[in-house]
Amino acid sequence: MSDPSDVPGTPSTPATPAIAVLEAAAVPFRVVRTEIAHSAQESAELQGVPLGSLLRSILVRRAADDYLFILVPGGRRFDWPKLREHLGAKRMTLPDADEAKAETGYERGAITPFGARRAWPVIIDAAAASLPVVAIGGGARGVNVHLAPADLIAVTGASVVDITTPEA
């Protein structure tokens, strides 16, 4: 469970839906609040984690009203051909910021599969699955959660797939 002193909420400003989902799942996690970072490297530094432990949540559209979350470790980018091959899809796109917010309930930069408006499928890159801890958005800018990848996978029902390549 999280340490209540770390939870970004008070009675007048409740925790995010993402944190509520993690609390309900009864998995160990820690909430880490930081100033808003301007890059993945800066975010990792502010959170005190290696860049590769930082997961970006990317919403991908497969078709009309059909999305999925891709969790990509810092220092890597997801590979469209690998993703298309895994899903057997010929065409996928990234929704714009308004569409992503409508589908997830979260602003870009705060998107997370935890507590999203709909439980879209989740794919986590295999590079992150064996790490001791991952850091992922907590549902608001500057709010992050740290947890074991196995717990993230269990709570979201994520598939573990090699879908990334190192950034140049």
N, C-alpha and C positions, 0 to 999 in steps of 0.2 A: 504494500500500500504506500501511498505517497506520505510524505511528512506534511501534516497540515500547515506548517509554517511556510512551506514552499508553494502551496496552492495559491494561484493568482485570483483570489476572490475574497470578498468579505460578504456579510449579509446583504449589503447594498449592491455589490458587484459580484454576482455568482461566478463560479468556475465555468470554463467553456464546456460545450457538449462533449468534446473529446475527452476531457478530464473526467466528466461524469461517467462516460462509457468505461474508462479504465478503472475507476473506483468500483463500478458495478461488477466488472469482470474479476475483481479481487486478485489482480496480478501485481507484483511489485513494480513500482515505477517511481520516478522522481521528477518533479516539475522544476524546470530551470528557466527563470526569467532573465532576459538580457535586453539591452538596448537593441533597436532594430539594426540588423547587420546589412551591409551593402554588397556582400559577396558570401559565397559558401565558405571560403577560407576564413573570413572575418567571423562568421557565425560559429564555426568550429572553435576558433580561438576564444570567443566570448563564453562558450559553453565548456571549454576545457576538455574537448574531445578531439581525437585525430580527425582529419578531413574525411577519411573513408568511413567513419562511423556516423557521419551526418547523412540522413536520408532526405532527399527531396521527394515530395509527393506530387506526381504529375497526373492530371486527369486526361485521359485519351478517349476520343469518341470513335466507336467502331461503326455505328450506324445511328439513325435517328433514335433517340431515347435509349441508347445502349452505350454505356461508358465503362471504364475500368480505371483503377488507380495503379500507377507504375511507381514503385519505390526505388529510387536510384541513389546509390552512395555518392558522396562528394568525391570529386576527382574522376568521375566516370560520366558517360552520357549513354542514354539508352539508344540502342541500335534498331532503327525501324525494320530493316530486313529480318533480324532475329525475332523481333516481336511479331511481325506479320506471319513468319513461318510457324512460330509457336501457336498462334491463334488461328492459323489457317485463313487469315483475312488478307484481302488484296489491297484494301484502302482503309486508312485510319487518319484521323486529323486531331489537332489540338483545338479545343473550344476557346473562344475569346474569353476575356475576363468576366464579362457579364454572364455568359452561359455557364462558365465554371462556377461562379457564385450561385447561380440559380440551381445548379445540380448538386452542389456540395453544402451550401450554406456558409461557405468560407470565402474570404477574399483571397485573391492570388497572393502568394507569399505566406499564407496561413493555412493552406489547404492540407488536410489530413484525412485518412480514411476513417479515423475514430470519430464517431458522432456525426458523420456526414448525413445529409437529409435522406439519402438512400444508400443501402449497403451494396455498393457496386463491387464486383470482383476486384481482388488485389493481387498484384504480382510483385514480389520482392526479388531484386537481383540476387543471384547466388553468391556474389562477392560479399554481401552483407550478412548472410544467414549464419556464418560461423563466428562472427565477432562476439566479444563478451557483452558489449552494450552498444545500442544504436540510439541516436538522438533524432527525433522526428517532431514535426510541428505539433503544437498543442492546441491549435484551433484559434489562435490570435497571434498577431505579429509580436515577436519578442517572447512568446510563450512556447516552451519546448518541453518534451517529455523524453526521459532517458529510461530505457527498459531493455531487457534481454530480447534478442531477435526471436527466440522460440516463443516468448510470450506475445510479441507482436503478431507472429504467424498464427498462434492459437486464437487470439482475440479476433483477428480479421479474416481468418480462414485463407490466408494468402498462399498462393502457389510460389514455390521457389524455383526460379528459372534463370538461366544465363541469358540476360537480355541487354547487357551493356558492354561497352568497350572503354578503355582508358581515354580521358580527354587528351587532346594533343598538347 
